[in-house]
Amino acid sequence: MPNNPTIDRPNPGSEEALALGCTCPFGDNCGGRGAWGTDTKPDNEKVFWKSGNCPLHGTEAAEALSQPPLCQAEAEALETLMEDAYV
């Protein structure tokens, strides 16, 4: 789920966030620097993949997109599809 992070939390997939229990993808988010080539853009233009069940980012991501969070199976299937697309 691409979306901007909140100001008061570490970026999704960053080492700091992972240490706090974040389940957002590390690789897809370039280690918290931003997904889809946005790692070199200003902070307000970066996007991130967020896991629907992430304790730090999941609920907020669902609210921002006005959709229920992905279930774990859907999140894993989406991650697999994304990984296969980059092989």
PDB file of N, CA, C and O in Angstrom, chain B, residues numbered from 101:
ATOM      1  N   MET B 101       0.832  -1.171   0.000  1.00  0.00           N
ATOM      2  CA  MET B 101       0.000   0.000   0.000  1.00  0.00           C
ATOM      3  C   MET B 101       0.875   1.231   0.000  1.00  0.00           C
ATOM      4  O   MET B 101       1.510   1.531   1.012  1.00  0.00           O
ATOM      5  N   PRO B 102       0.927   1.924  -1.059  1.00  0.00           N
ATOM      6  CA  PRO B 102       1.745   3.121  -1.033  1.00  0.00           C
ATOM      7  C   PRO B 102       1.066   4.232  -0.256  1.00  0.00           C
ATOM      8  O   PRO B 102      -0.140   4.441  -0.383  1.00  0.00           O
ATOM      9  N   ASN B 103       1.826   4.928   0.531  1.00  0.00           N
ATOM     10  CA  ASN B 103       1.276   6.040   1.284  1.00  0.00           C
ATOM     11  C   ASN B 103       2.395   6.716   2.051  1.00  0.00           C
ATOM     12  O   ASN B 103       3.398   6.084   2.383  1.00  0.00           O
ATOM     13  N   ASN B 104       2.226   7.996   2.333  1.00  0.00           N
ATOM     14  CA  ASN B 104       3.243   8.727   3.087  1.00  0.00           C
ATOM     15  C   ASN B 104       3.185   8.347   4.558  1.00  0.00           C
ATOM     16  O   ASN B 104       2.106   8.059   5.077  1.00  0.00           O
ATOM     17  N   PRO B 105       4.333   8.340   5.242  1.00  0.00           N
ATOM     18  CA  PRO B 105       4.346   8.002   6.665  1.00  0.00           C
ATOM     19  C   PRO B 105       3.839   9.166   7.501  1.00  0.00           C
ATOM     20  O   PRO B 105       3.673  10.280   7.005  1.00  0.00           O
ATOM     21  N   THR B 106       3.603   8.897   8.745  1.00  0.00           N
ATOM     22  CA  THR B 106       3.243   9.978   9.646  1.00  0.00           C
ATOM     23  C   THR B 106       4.513  10.609  10.175  1.00  0.00           C
ATOM     24  O   THR B 106       5.582   9.999  10.133  1.00  0.00           O
ATOM     25  N   ILE B 107       4.400  11.818  10.667  1.00  0.00           N
ATOM     26  CA  ILE B 107       5.557  12.566  11.156  1.00  0.00           C
ATOM     27  C   ILE B 107       6.148  11.927  12.412  1.00  0.00           C
ATOM     28  O   ILE B 107       7.366  11.921  12.585  1.00  0.00           O
ATOM     29  N   ASP B 108       5.297  11.389  13.292  1.00  0.00           N
ATOM     30  CA  ASP B 108       5.765  10.930  14.596  1.00  0.00           C
ATOM     31  C   ASP B 108       6.218   9.477  14.627  1.00  0.00           C
ATOM     32  O   ASP B 108       6.496   8.955  15.707  1.00  0.00           O
ATOM     33  N   ARG B 109       6.302   8.815  13.501  1.00  0.00           N
ATOM     34  CA  ARG B 109       6.733   7.420  13.455  1.00  0.00           C
ATOM     35  C   ARG B 109       7.851   7.272  12.436  1.00  0.00           C
ATOM     36  O   ARG B 109       7.921   8.032  11.471  1.00  0.00           O
ATOM     37  N   PRO B 110       8.727   6.294  12.649  1.00  0.00           N
ATOM     38  CA  PRO B 110       9.775   6.061  11.652  1.00  0.00           C
ATOM     39  C   PRO B 110       9.158   5.560  10.345  1.00  0.00           C
ATOM     40  O   PRO B 110       8.076   4.973  10.345  1.00  0.00           O
ATOM     41  N   ASN B 111       9.840   5.792   9.259  1.00  0.00           N
ATOM     42  CA  ASN B 111       9.333   5.385   7.947  1.00  0.00           C
ATOM     43  C   ASN B 111       9.081   3.880   7.885  1.00  0.00           C
ATOM     44  O   ASN B 111       9.829   3.101   8.476  1.00  0.00           O
ATOM     45  N   PRO B 112       8.027   3.466   7.169  1.00  0.00           N
ATOM     46  CA  PRO B 112       7.744   2.040   7.001  1.00  0.00           C
ATOM     47  C   PRO B 112       8.931   1.304   6.382  1.00  0.00           C
ATOM     48  O   PRO B 112       9.523   1.763   5.405  1.00  0.00           O
ATOM     49  N   GLY B 113       9.265   0.165   6.964  1.00  0.00           N
ATOM     50  CA  GLY B 113      10.360  -0.648   6.450  1.00  0.00           C
ATOM     51  C   GLY B 113      11.743  -0.212   6.877  1.00  0.00           C
ATOM     52  O   GLY B 113      12.729  -0.859   6.525  1.00  0.00           O
ATOM     53  N   SER B 114      11.838   0.878   7.631  1.00  0.00           N
ATOM     54  CA  SER B 114      13.160   1.329   8.095  1.00  0.00           C
ATOM     55  C   SER B 114      13.623   0.425   9.232  1.00  0.00           C
ATOM     56  O   SER B 114      12.812  -0.228   9.888  1.00  0.00           O
ATOM     57  N   GLU B 115      14.932   0.395   9.458  1.00  0.00           N
ATOM     58  CA  GLU B 115      15.464  -0.428  10.550  1.00  0.00           C
ATOM     59  C   GLU B 115      14.906   0.019  11.895  1.00  0.00           C
ATOM     60  O   GLU B 115      14.628  -0.809  12.763  1.00  0.00           O
ATOM     61  N   GLU B 116      14.744   1.327  12.068  1.00  0.00           N
ATOM     62  CA  GLU B 116      14.183   1.846  13.314  1.00  0.00           C
ATOM     63  C   GLU B 116      12.747   1.350  13.502  1.00  0.00           C
ATOM     64  O   GLU B 116      12.369   0.944  14.601  1.00  0.00           O
ATOM     65  N   ALA B 117      11.945   1.382  12.427  1.00  0.00           N
ATOM     66  CA  ALA B 117      10.562   0.916  12.509  1.00  0.00           C
ATOM     67  C   ALA B 117      10.506  -0.589  12.749  1.00  0.00           C
ATOM     68  O   ALA B 117       9.704  -1.061  13.555  1.00  0.00           O
ATOM     69  N   LEU B 118      11.358  -1.347  12.048  1.00  0.00           N
ATOM     70  CA  LEU B 118      11.377  -2.804  12.223  1.00  0.00           C
ATOM     71  C   LEU B 118      11.700  -3.174  13.669  1.00  0.00           C
ATOM     72  O   LEU B 118      11.142  -4.130  14.207  1.00  0.00           O
ATOM     73  N   ALA B 119      12.600  -2.417  14.295  1.00  0.00           N
ATOM     74  CA  ALA B 119      12.954  -2.672  15.691  1.00  0.00           C
ATOM     75  C   ALA B 119      11.770  -2.419  16.623  1.00  0.00           C
ATOM     76  O   ALA B 119      11.722  -2.955  17.730  1.00  0.00           O
ATOM     77  N   LEU B 120      10.819  -1.604  16.177  1.00  0.00           N
ATOM     78  CA  LEU B 120       9.620  -1.303  16.973  1.00  0.00           C
ATOM     79  C   LEU B 120       8.452  -2.230  16.631  1.00  0.00           C
ATOM     80  O   LEU B 120       7.349  -2.058  17.150  1.00  0.00           O
ATOM     81  N   GLY B 121       8.694  -3.213  15.754  1.00  0.00           N
ATOM     82  CA  GLY B 121       7.650  -4.178  15.413  1.00  0.00           C
ATOM     83  C   GLY B 121       6.988  -3.966  14.067  1.00  0.00           C
ATOM     84  O   GLY B 121       6.018  -4.655  13.750  1.00  0.00           O
ATOM     85  N   CYS B 122       7.481  -3.035  13.265  1.00  0.00           N
ATOM     86  CA  CYS B 122       6.922  -2.774  11.938  1.00  0.00           C
ATOM     87  C   CYS B 122       7.010  -4.038  11.073  1.00  0.00           C
ATOM     88  O   CYS B 122       8.030  -4.727  11.065  1.00  0.00           O
ATOM     89  N   THR B 123       5.933  -4.329  10.351  1.00  0.00           N
ATOM     90  CA  THR B 123       5.910  -5.486   9.451  1.00  0.00           C
ATOM     91  C   THR B 123       5.847  -5.056   7.986  1.00  0.00           C
ATOM     92  O   THR B 123       5.612  -5.885   7.106  1.00  0.00           O
ATOM     93  N   CYS B 124       6.054  -3.782   7.723  1.00  0.00           N
ATOM     94  CA  CYS B 124       6.060  -3.279   6.339  1.00  0.00           C
ATOM     95  C   CYS B 124       7.320  -3.776   5.626  1.00  0.00           C
ATOM     96  O   CYS B 124       8.344  -3.996   6.274  1.00  0.00           O
ATOM     97  N   PRO B 125       7.260  -3.954   4.302  1.00  0.00           N
ATOM     98  CA  PRO B 125       8.402  -4.526   3.583  1.00  0.00           C
ATOM     99  C   PRO B 125       9.652  -3.645   3.614  1.00  0.00           C
ATOM    100  O   PRO B 125       9.601  -2.458   3.292  1.00  0.00           O
ATOM    101  N   PHE B 126      10.762  -4.247   4.005  1.00  0.00           N
ATOM    102  CA  PHE B 126      12.048  -3.548   4.051  1.00  0.00           C
ATOM    103  C   PHE B 126      12.548  -3.246   2.636  1.00  0.00           C
ATOM    104  O   PHE B 126      12.866  -2.102   2.313  1.00  0.00           O
ATOM    105  N   GLY B 127      12.613  -4.273   1.805  1.00  0.00           N
ATOM    106  CA  GLY B 127      13.172  -4.122   0.455  1.00  0.00           C
ATOM    107  C   GLY B 127      12.350  -3.214  -0.436  1.00  0.00           C
ATOM    108  O   GLY B 127      12.901  -2.344  -1.110  1.00  0.00           O
ATOM    109  N   ASP B 128      11.041  -3.402  -0.449  1.00  0.00           N
ATOM    110  CA  ASP B 128      10.171  -2.580  -1.303  1.00  0.00           C
ATOM    111  C   ASP B 128      10.219  -1.112  -0.915  1.00  0.00           C
ATOM    112  O   ASP B 128       9.977  -0.239  -1.749  1.00  0.00           O
ATOM    113  N   ASN B 129      10.528  -0.835   0.344  1.00  0.00           N
ATOM    114  CA  ASN B 129      10.610   0.543   0.829  1.00  0.00           C
ATOM    115  C   ASN B 129      12.044   1.059   0.879  1.00  0.00           C
ATOM    116  O   ASN B 129      12.314   2.097   1.484  1.00  0.00           O
ATOM    117  N   CYS B 130      12.955   0.338   0.247  1.00  0.00           N
ATOM    118  CA  CYS B 130      14.375   0.735   0.222  1.00  0.00           C
ATOM    119  C   CYS B 130      14.892   1.025   1.630  1.00  0.00           C
ATOM    120  O   CYS B 130      15.571   2.024   1.867  1.00  0.00           O
ATOM    121  N   GLY B 131      14.556   0.129   2.555  1.00  0.00           N
ATOM    122  CA  GLY B 131      15.041   0.292   3.925  1.00  0.00           C
ATOM    123  C   GLY B 131      14.507   1.529   4.616  1.00  0.00           C
ATOM    124  O   GLY B 131      15.160   2.082   5.502  1.00  0.00           O
ATOM    125  N   GLY B 132      13.312   1.969   4.212  1.00  0.00           N
ATOM    126  CA  GLY B 132      12.691   3.142   4.828  1.00  0.00           C
ATOM    127  C   GLY B 132      12.953   4.442   4.099  1.00  0.00           C
ATOM    128  O   GLY B 132      12.528   5.507   4.548  1.00  0.00           O
ATOM    129  N   ARG B 133      13.663   4.363   2.957  1.00  0.00           N
ATOM    130  CA  ARG B 133      13.971   5.586   2.198  1.00  0.00           C
ATOM    131  C   ARG B 133      12.875   5.958   1.209  1.00  0.00           C
ATOM    132  O   ARG B 133      12.833   7.099   0.748  1.00  0.00           O
ATOM    133  N   GLY B 134      11.977   5.018   0.868  1.00  0.00           N
ATOM    134  CA  GLY B 134      10.874   5.312  -0.048  1.00  0.00           C
ATOM    135  C   GLY B 134      10.779   4.301  -1.177  1.00  0.00           C
ATOM    136  O   GLY B 134      11.795   3.809  -1.668  1.00  0.00           O
ATOM    137  N   ALA B 135       9.557   3.995  -1.587  1.00  0.00           N
ATOM    138  CA  ALA B 135       9.289   3.011  -2.635  1.00  0.00           C
ATOM    139  C   ALA B 135       9.165   3.684  -4.005  1.00  0.00           C
ATOM    140  O   ALA B 135       9.062   4.905  -4.117  1.00  0.00           O
ATOM    141  N   TRP B 136       9.180   2.838  -5.040  1.00  0.00           N
ATOM    142  CA  TRP B 136       8.936   3.273  -6.421  1.00  0.00           C
ATOM    143  C   TRP B 136       9.882   4.375  -6.881  1.00  0.00           C
ATOM    144  O   TRP B 136       9.477   5.259  -7.635  1.00  0.00           O
ATOM    145  N   GLY B 137      11.112   4.337  -6.447  1.00  0.00           N
ATOM    146  CA  GLY B 137      12.088   5.337  -6.878  1.00  0.00           C
ATOM    147  C   GLY B 137      11.922   6.688  -6.222  1.00  0.00           C
ATOM    148  O   GLY B 137      12.497   7.673  -6.686  1.00  0.00           O
ATOM    149  N   THR B 138      11.147   6.758  -5.149  1.00  0.00           N
ATOM    150  CA  THR B 138      10.948   8.049  -4.487  1.00  0.00           C
ATOM    151  C   THR B 138      11.976   8.302  -3.395  1.00  0.00           C
ATOM    152  O   THR B 138      11.893   9.305  -2.687  1.00  0.00           O
ATOM    153  N   ASP B 139      12.959   7.390  -3.248  1.00  0.00           N
ATOM    154  CA  ASP B 139      13.947   7.546  -2.178  1.00  0.00           C
ATOM    155  C   ASP B 139      14.797   8.794  -2.332  1.00  0.00           C
ATOM    156  O   ASP B 139      15.382   9.254  -1.351  1.00  0.00           O
ATOM    157  N   THR B 140      14.884   9.359  -3.533  1.00  0.00           N
ATOM    158  CA  THR B 140      15.687  10.567  -3.736  1.00  0.00           C
ATOM    159  C   THR B 140      14.833  11.840  -3.735  1.00  0.00           C
ATOM    160  O   THR B 140      15.363  12.940  -3.889  1.00  0.00           O
ATOM    161  N   LYS B 141      13.544  11.697  -3.568  1.00  0.00           N
ATOM    162  CA  LYS B 141      12.639  12.854  -3.562  1.00  0.00           C
ATOM    163  C   LYS B 141      12.557  13.473  -2.166  1.00  0.00           C
ATOM    164  O   LYS B 141      12.949  12.840  -1.186  1.00  0.00           O
ATOM    165  N   PRO B 142      12.047  14.712  -2.068  1.00  0.00           N
ATOM    166  CA  PRO B 142      11.843  15.309  -0.747  1.00  0.00           C
ATOM    167  C   PRO B 142      10.890  14.446   0.084  1.00  0.00           C
ATOM    168  O   PRO B 142      10.069  13.713  -0.469  1.00  0.00           O
ATOM    169  N   ASP B 143      11.000  14.534   1.402  1.00  0.00           N
ATOM    170  CA  ASP B 143      10.199  13.686   2.291  1.00  0.00           C
ATOM    171  C   ASP B 143       8.704  13.748   1.998  1.00  0.00           C
ATOM    172  O   ASP B 143       8.027  12.723   2.082  1.00  0.00           O
ATOM    173  N   ASN B 144       8.171  14.917   1.658  1.00  0.00           N
ATOM    174  CA  ASN B 144       6.731  15.029   1.427  1.00  0.00           C
ATOM    175  C   ASN B 144       6.291  14.435   0.089  1.00  0.00           C
ATOM    176  O   ASN B 144       5.095  14.423  -0.205  1.00  0.00           O
ATOM    177  N   GLU B 145       7.226  13.940  -0.732  1.00  0.00           N
ATOM    178  CA  GLU B 145       6.886  13.325  -2.010  1.00  0.00           C
ATOM    179  C   GLU B 145       7.171  11.819  -2.026  1.00  0.00           C
ATOM    180  O   GLU B 145       6.942  11.157  -3.039  1.00  0.00           O
ATOM    181  N   LYS B 146       7.660  11.286  -0.927  1.00  0.00           N
ATOM    182  CA  LYS B 146       7.977   9.859  -0.868  1.00  0.00           C
ATOM    183  C   LYS B 146       6.698   9.051  -0.648  1.00  0.00           C
ATOM    184  O   LYS B 146       5.743   9.523  -0.030  1.00  0.00           O
ATOM    185  N   VAL B 147       6.702   7.824  -1.167  1.00  0.00           N
ATOM    186  CA  VAL B 147       5.609   6.894  -0.909  1.00  0.00           C
ATOM    187  C   VAL B 147       6.198   5.619  -0.329  1.00  0.00           C
ATOM    188  O   VAL B 147       7.379   5.326  -0.513  1.00  0.00           O
ATOM    189  N   PHE B 148       5.361   4.865   0.375  1.00  0.00           N
ATOM    190  CA  PHE B 148       5.809   3.652   1.046  1.00  0.00           C
ATOM    191  C   PHE B 148       4.768   2.559   0.915  1.00  0.00           C
ATOM    192  O   PHE B 148       3.569   2.832   0.868  1.00  0.00           O
ATOM    193  N   TRP B 149       5.236   1.311   0.857  1.00  0.00           N
ATOM    194  CA  TRP B 149       4.353   0.157   0.963  1.00  0.00           C
ATOM    195  C   TRP B 149       4.169  -0.109   2.439  1.00  0.00           C
ATOM    196  O   TRP B 149       5.141  -0.190   3.190  1.00  0.00           O
ATOM    197  N   LYS B 150       2.910  -0.247   2.860  1.00  0.00           N
ATOM    198  CA  LYS B 150       2.606  -0.533   4.259  1.00  0.00           C
ATOM    199  C   LYS B 150       1.834  -1.840   4.350  1.00  0.00           C
ATOM    200  O   LYS B 150       0.932  -2.092   3.552  1.00  0.00           O
ATOM    201  N   SER B 151       2.187  -2.662   5.314  1.00  0.00           N
ATOM    202  CA  SER B 151       1.435  -3.885   5.581  1.00  0.00           C
ATOM    203  C   SER B 151       0.156  -3.505   6.310  1.00  0.00           C
ATOM    204  O   SER B 151       0.174  -2.706   7.247  1.00  0.00           O
ATOM    205  N   GLY B 152      -0.946  -4.083   5.871  1.00  0.00           N
ATOM    206  CA  GLY B 152      -2.232  -3.768   6.488  1.00  0.00           C
ATOM    207  C   GLY B 152      -2.298  -4.091   7.958  1.00  0.00           C
ATOM    208  O   GLY B 152      -3.047  -3.459   8.703  1.00  0.00           O
ATOM    209  N   ASN B 153      -1.515  -5.079   8.389  1.00  0.00           N
ATOM    210  CA  ASN B 153      -1.541  -5.469   9.797  1.00  0.00           C
ATOM    211  C   ASN B 153      -0.356  -4.934  10.585  1.00  0.00           C
ATOM    212  O   ASN B 153      -0.114  -5.379  11.707  1.00  0.00           O
ATOM    213  N   CYS B 154       0.378  -3.998  10.028  1.00  0.00           N
ATOM    214  CA  CYS B 154       1.534  -3.442  10.736  1.00  0.00           C
ATOM    215  C   CYS B 154       1.055  -2.671  11.966  1.00  0.00           C
ATOM    216  O   CYS B 154       0.171  -1.821  11.862  1.00  0.00           O
ATOM    217  N   PRO B 155       1.639  -2.967  13.130  1.00  0.00           N
ATOM    218  CA  PRO B 155       1.213  -2.270  14.347  1.00  0.00           C
ATOM    219  C   PRO B 155       1.564  -0.775  14.346  1.00  0.00           C
ATOM    220  O   PRO B 155       0.963  -0.005  15.096  1.00  0.00           O
ATOM    221  N   LEU B 156       2.511  -0.364  13.531  1.00  0.00           N
ATOM    222  CA  LEU B 156       2.879   1.058  13.475  1.00  0.00           C
ATOM    223  C   LEU B 156       2.179   1.809  12.358  1.00  0.00           C
ATOM    224  O   LEU B 156       1.879   2.994  12.505  1.00  0.00           O
ATOM    225  N   HIS B 157       1.914   1.143  11.246  1.00  0.00           N
ATOM    226  CA  HIS B 157       1.428   1.840  10.063  1.00  0.00           C
ATOM    227  C   HIS B 157       0.124   1.293   9.477  1.00  0.00           C
ATOM    228  O   HIS B 157      -0.500   1.973   8.662  1.00  0.00           O
ATOM    229  N   GLY B 158      -0.299   0.108   9.856  1.00  0.00           N
ATOM    230  CA  GLY B 158      -1.432  -0.568   9.221  1.00  0.00           C
ATOM    231  C   GLY B 158      -2.760   0.155   9.323  1.00  0.00           C
ATOM    232  O   GLY B 158      -3.403   0.388   8.300  1.00  0.00           O
ATOM    233  N   THR B 159      -3.189   0.514  10.512  1.00  0.00           N
ATOM    234  CA  THR B 159      -4.487   1.164  10.690  1.00  0.00           C
ATOM    235  C   THR B 159      -4.511   2.507   9.997  1.00  0.00           C
ATOM    236  O   THR B 159      -5.499   2.860   9.353  1.00  0.00           O
ATOM    237  N   GLU B 160      -3.443   3.250  10.121  1.00  0.00           N
ATOM    238  CA  GLU B 160      -3.378   4.564   9.488  1.00  0.00           C
ATOM    239  C   GLU B 160      -3.412   4.449   7.970  1.00  0.00           C
ATOM    240  O   GLU B 160      -4.064   5.249   7.299  1.00  0.00           O
ATOM    241  N   ALA B 161      -2.719   3.465   7.433  1.00  0.00           N
ATOM    242  CA  ALA B 161      -2.715   3.271   5.989  1.00  0.00           C
ATOM    243  C   ALA B 161      -4.116   2.960   5.500  1.00  0.00           C
ATOM    244  O   ALA B 161      -4.537   3.476   4.464  1.00  0.00           O
ATOM    245  N   ALA B 162      -4.844   2.128   6.223  1.00  0.00           N
ATOM    246  CA  ALA B 162      -6.207   1.780   5.832  1.00  0.00           C
ATOM    247  C   ALA B 162      -7.111   3.006   5.881  1.00  0.00           C
ATOM    248  O   ALA B 162      -7.942   3.204   4.995  1.00  0.00           O
ATOM    249  N   GLU B 163      -6.951   3.823   6.909  1.00  0.00           N
ATOM    250  CA  GLU B 163      -7.768   5.031   7.021  1.00  0.00           C
ATOM    251  C   GLU B 163      -7.443   6.014   5.903  1.00  0.00           C
ATOM    252  O   GLU B 163      -8.344   6.627   5.330  1.00  0.00           O
ATOM    253  N   ALA B 164      -6.168   6.162   5.597  1.00  0.00           N
ATOM    254  CA  ALA B 164      -5.761   7.106   4.556  1.00  0.00           C
ATOM    255  C   ALA B 164      -6.295   6.699   3.193  1.00  0.00           C
ATOM    256  O   ALA B 164      -6.611   7.554   2.366  1.00  0.00           O
ATOM    257  N   LEU B 165      -6.395   5.413   2.961  1.00  0.00           N
ATOM    258  CA  LEU B 165      -6.893   4.919   1.676  1.00  0.00           C
ATOM    259  C   LEU B 165      -8.383   4.610   1.711  1.00  0.00           C
ATOM    260  O   LEU B 165      -8.943   4.196   0.695  1.00  0.00           O
ATOM    261  N   SER B 166      -9.040   4.801   2.854  1.00  0.00           N
ATOM    262  CA  SER B 166     -10.459   4.509   3.034  1.00  0.00           C
ATOM    263  C   SER B 166     -10.804   3.083   2.627  1.00  0.00           C
ATOM    264  O   SER B 166     -11.835   2.839   1.999  1.00  0.00           O
ATOM    265  N   GLN B 167      -9.943   2.152   2.986  1.00  0.00           N
ATOM    266  CA  GLN B 167     -10.147   0.745   2.697  1.00  0.00           C
ATOM    267  C   GLN B 167      -9.775  -0.053   3.936  1.00  0.00           C
ATOM    268  O   GLN B 167      -8.971   0.392   4.755  1.00  0.00           O
ATOM    269  N   PRO B 168     -10.371  -1.249   4.070  1.00  0.00           N
ATOM    270  CA  PRO B 168      -9.929  -2.093   5.184  1.00  0.00           C
ATOM    271  C   PRO B 168      -8.506  -2.556   4.942  1.00  0.00           C
ATOM    272  O   PRO B 168      -8.093  -2.669   3.788  1.00  0.00           O
ATOM    273  N   PRO B 169      -7.737  -2.830   5.997  1.00  0.00           N
ATOM    274  CA  PRO B 169      -6.379  -3.315   5.792  1.00  0.00           C
ATOM    275  C   PRO B 169      -6.384  -4.671   5.091  1.00  0.00           C
ATOM    276  O   PRO B 169      -7.339  -5.439   5.205  1.00  0.00           O
ATOM    277  N   LEU B 170      -5.317  -4.950   4.372  1.00  0.00           N
ATOM    278  CA  LEU B 170      -5.189  -6.251   3.726  1.00  0.00           C
ATOM    279  C   LEU B 170      -5.059  -7.334   4.784  1.00  0.00           C
ATOM    280  O   LEU B 170      -4.417  -7.138   5.816  1.00  0.00           O
ATOM    281  N   CYS B 171      -5.672  -8.475   4.517  1.00  0.00           N
ATOM    282  CA  CYS B 171      -5.443  -9.591   5.415  1.00  0.00           C
ATOM    283  C   CYS B 171      -4.030 -10.120   5.138  1.00  0.00           C
ATOM    284  O   CYS B 171      -3.442  -9.799   4.105  1.00  0.00           O
ATOM    285  N   GLN B 172      -3.498 -10.907   6.034  1.00  0.00           N
ATOM    286  CA  GLN B 172      -2.127 -11.387   5.900  1.00  0.00           C
ATOM    287  C   GLN B 172      -1.931 -12.153   4.599  1.00  0.00           C
ATOM    288  O   GLN B 172      -0.903 -11.987   3.942  1.00  0.00           O
ATOM    289  N   ALA B 173      -2.897 -12.993   4.208  1.00  0.00           N
ATOM    290  CA  ALA B 173      -2.764 -13.781   2.983  1.00  0.00           C
ATOM    291  C   ALA B 173      -2.712 -12.875   1.758  1.00  0.00           C
ATOM    292  O   ALA B 173      -1.922 -13.117   0.846  1.00  0.00           O
ATOM    293  N   GLU B 174      -3.547 -11.833   1.727  1.00  0.00           N
ATOM    294  CA  GLU B 174      -3.534 -10.899   0.608  1.00  0.00           C
ATOM    295  C   GLU B 174      -2.220 -10.126   0.560  1.00  0.00           C
ATOM    296  O   GLU B 174      -1.665  -9.902  -0.516  1.00  0.00           O
ATOM    297  N   ALA B 175      -1.727  -9.723   1.722  1.00  0.00           N
ATOM    298  CA  ALA B 175      -0.467  -8.987   1.779  1.00  0.00           C
ATOM    299  C   ALA B 175       0.684  -9.857   1.268  1.00  0.00           C
ATOM    300  O   ALA B 175       1.535  -9.384   0.515  1.00  0.00           O
ATOM    301  N   GLU B 176       0.708 -11.130   1.678  1.00  0.00           N
ATOM    302  CA  GLU B 176       1.766 -12.027   1.230  1.00  0.00           C
ATOM    303  C   GLU B 176       1.662 -12.290  -0.272  1.00  0.00           C
ATOM    304  O   GLU B 176       2.680 -12.343  -0.963  1.00  0.00           O
ATOM    305  N   ALA B 177       0.440 -12.455  -0.781  1.00  0.00           N
ATOM    306  CA  ALA B 177       0.246 -12.671  -2.216  1.00  0.00           C
ATOM    307  C   ALA B 177       0.712 -11.453  -3.003  1.00  0.00           C
ATOM    308  O   ALA B 177       1.350 -11.597  -4.046  1.00  0.00           O
ATOM    309  N   LEU B 178       0.401 -10.261  -2.516  1.00  0.00           N
ATOM    310  CA  LEU B 178       0.829  -9.037  -3.187  1.00  0.00           C
ATOM    311  C   LEU B 178       2.346  -8.915  -3.169  1.00  0.00           C
ATOM    312  O   LEU B 178       2.945  -8.530  -4.173  1.00  0.00           O
ATOM    313  N   GLU B 179       2.971  -9.234  -2.050  1.00  0.00           N
ATOM    314  CA  GLU B 179       4.431  -9.184  -1.956  1.00  0.00           C
ATOM    315  C   GLU B 179       5.066 -10.166  -2.934  1.00  0.00           C
ATOM    316  O   GLU B 179       6.060  -9.841  -3.582  1.00  0.00           O
ATOM    317  N   THR B 180       4.500 -11.362  -3.043  1.00  0.00           N
ATOM    318  CA  THR B 180       5.014 -12.366  -3.973  1.00  0.00           C
ATOM    319  C   THR B 180       4.907 -11.870  -5.408  1.00  0.00           C
ATOM    320  O   THR B 180       5.842 -12.024  -6.193  1.00  0.00           O
ATOM    321  N   LEU B 181       3.775 -11.279  -5.750  1.00  0.00           N
ATOM    322  CA  LEU B 181       3.589 -10.729  -7.093  1.00  0.00           C
ATOM    323  C   LEU B 181       4.629  -9.641  -7.393  1.00  0.00           C
ATOM    324  O   LEU B 181       5.206  -9.594  -8.479  1.00  0.00           O
ATOM    325  N   MET B 182       4.850  -8.777  -6.406  1.00  0.00           N
ATOM    326  CA  MET B 182       5.821  -7.696  -6.596  1.00  0.00           C
ATOM    327  C   MET B 182       7.234  -8.259  -6.737  1.00  0.00           C
ATOM    328  O   MET B 182       8.007  -7.783  -7.568  1.00  0.00           O
ATOM    329  N   GLU B 183       7.577  -9.262  -5.935  1.00  0.00           N
ATOM    330  CA  GLU B 183       8.907  -9.867  -6.028  1.00  0.00           C
ATOM    331  C   GLU B 183       9.094 -10.521  -7.387  1.00  0.00           C
ATOM    332  O   GLU B 183      10.148 -10.378  -8.006  1.00  0.00           O
ATOM    333  N   ASP B 184       8.070 -11.245  -7.861  1.00  0.00           N
ATOM    334  CA  ASP B 184       8.144 -11.922  -9.165  1.00  0.00           C
ATOM    335  C   ASP B 184       8.273 -10.916 -10.307  1.00  0.00           C
ATOM    336  O   ASP B 184       8.897 -11.207 -11.327  1.00  0.00           O
ATOM    337  N   ALA B 185       7.689  -9.741 -10.136  1.00  0.00           N
ATOM    338  CA  ALA B 185       7.745  -8.729 -11.185  1.00  0.00           C
ATOM    339  C   ALA B 185       9.148  -8.169 -11.356  1.00  0.00           C
ATOM    340  O   ALA B 185       9.484  -7.668 -12.429  1.00  0.00           O
ATOM    341  N   TYR B 186       9.976  -8.247 -10.311  1.00  0.00           N
ATOM    342  CA  TYR B 186      11.324  -7.688 -10.366  1.00  0.00           C
ATOM    343  C   TYR B 186      12.398  -8.733 -10.595  1.00  0.00           C
ATOM    344  O   TYR B 186      13.586  -8.422 -10.506  1.00  0.00           O
ATOM    345  N   VAL B 187      12.006  -9.971 -10.889  1.00  0.00           N
ATOM    346  CA  VAL B 187      12.985 -11.040 -11.105  1.00  0.00           C
ATOM    347  C   VAL B 187      13.493 -10.990 -12.516  1.00  0.00           C
ATOM    348  O   VAL B 187      14.329 -11.808 -12.901  1.00  0.00           O
TER     349      VAL B 187
END
